[in-house]
Amino acid sequence: MKSTKGIIEKTKKFGANNYNPTEVVFSHAEGVWVTDPEGKKYIDFLSAYSAASHGHRHPRIIEAAKKQMEKVTLTSRAFHNEVLCDFYELLSEVTGKEMILPMNTGAEAVETALKCARRWAVDVKGVEEGKQEIIACNGNFHGRTISIISMSSEAAYRRGYGPLTPGFKLIGYGDIEQLKAAITPNTAAFIMEPIQGEGGIVMPPAGFMKAAKQICEENNVLLIADEVQTGFARTGKMFASMWEDVDPDMYVLGKALGGGLFPVSAVAANKEVLGVFNPGSHGSTFGGNPLGCAIAIEAMKVMIEDDYVGMANDKGAYFMEKLKTIKNPHIVDVRGRGLLIGVEFDIAAEAYCDELKEEGVLAHDTHHTVIRFAPPLIITKEEIDWAFERIKKVLEK
């Protein structure tokens, strides 16, 4: 029988050292609960960074995957499959956008949006080739590729990877005056997360995204909303941009779109934006594969039919109020929307997460001083109570 210790030792022996995971092994998972090889149960308050918003192994999504696996799983985009068109149609309805471009991971979707914005700037806006500029925010996390880290403000993400991709500018997250000053005739797009997840569950000032959209419209600049982590009901709206009634020019989507089973991502935009691509100009062997599409279709149907937006609002408010009652002099702030909540400390938070693990609650620190609490949206209030009892015990110790 495999043991936690043996699994971790083998992982460290053969795996590249680019992660430092909490020392717990998922042997079995269902709903909000995971079990290690020794049989100890934990409640999952990270949800694979919101990719498991439906919980682990949601029975409807599992069944949809099984049915599709018995038919066809991969065609590449050299041929058509019968599921992709239905995926396009449903995601178009959910986003309100005319056109969808499917990929696999969030980083791939961000890269797709960057390529689209640059080509749009040349073909539609008339910017000279090679002069296109894209504005991003300090504290952002859009992925790990060379081009994406080129617009990161984190030195640790960039060290040793130069020469980096040119053409990016950074502004303060939520600073509307800096955005205005950064825009030039060569600006193709402004990309932002409605809430910075990896940045520490950081929320911009109220009204910032709405003002940014207006400024972008006035200057013929695309607004790209990276909703890979905040999308699909996580914050109590289908998309976090909706909290400010903003309809971005492009949605970048991923994580929960795969239902916790499979990597599925996409860019959604209208035809005047995504229409700049032509055959051969962009692609992905696995993007739009029938298995991923079948899973994503069922994942979206479950979200809509079971009112995940309502669940995130109701249970997020319930959990947030409980967290605010915790008495710990090191707590600086408790913030978030829906079930994307951060508790910030004036000391490192990692030790708290280690203690929570021992109590059976799995959470993770981000930006050193923030614990991110983002359980599956299907969590019950009784399960929140169970976890909170242990969270309170650890944080008030």
Buried (B, 14 or more C-beta within 10 A) or exposed (E): EEEBEEBBEEEEEEEEEEEEEBEBBBBEBEBBBBBBBEEEEBBBBBBBBBBBBBBBBBEBBBEBBEEBEEEBBEBEBEEEBEBBEEBBEBBBEBBEBBBBBBBBBBBBBBBBBBBBBBBBBBEBBEBEEEBBBBBBBBBBBBBBBEBBBBBBBBEEBBEEEEEBBEBBBBBBBBBBEBBBEBBEEBBBBBBBBBBBBBBBBBBBEEEBBBBBBEBBEEBBBBBBBBBBBBBBBBBBBBBBBBBBEBBBBBBBBBBBBBBBBBBBBBBBBBEEBBBBBEEEEBBBEBBBBBBBBBBBBBBBBBBBEBEBBEBBBBBBBBBBEBBEEBEBEBBEEBBBBBBBBBBBBEEEBBEBBEBBBEBBBBBBBBBEBBBBBBBBBBBEEEBBEBBBEBBBBBBEE
